[in-house]
Amino acid sequence: MQDKGSTPAVTTEKMEGIPLFLIPNAISILIRKHGDAILQIQVDRKFHHRYTVTAETLTGDSVTVNPESPAPEEGDGHG
């Protein structure tokens, strides 16, 4: 578990000049690249119908499973 005073390391990646019809493709690329580390994806309209897609992701050791609360084993809590 992280210390209450520490903040996770966040990285921002931008894809600029994306036309409207390619926004789903740009988001798909970011999701395949970063997976579950993505915190936020933001799409902003810029000039001449072009968009900027920004993804904020956790980096390094920030993406870990809490060992104090492991995932339940298969079959737990059913029935």
Buried (B, 14 or more C-beta within 10 A) or exposed (E): EEEEEEEEEEBEBEBEEBEEEBBEEBBEBBEEEBEEBBBEBEBEEEEEEBBBBBBBBBEEEBBEEEEEEEEEEEEEEEE
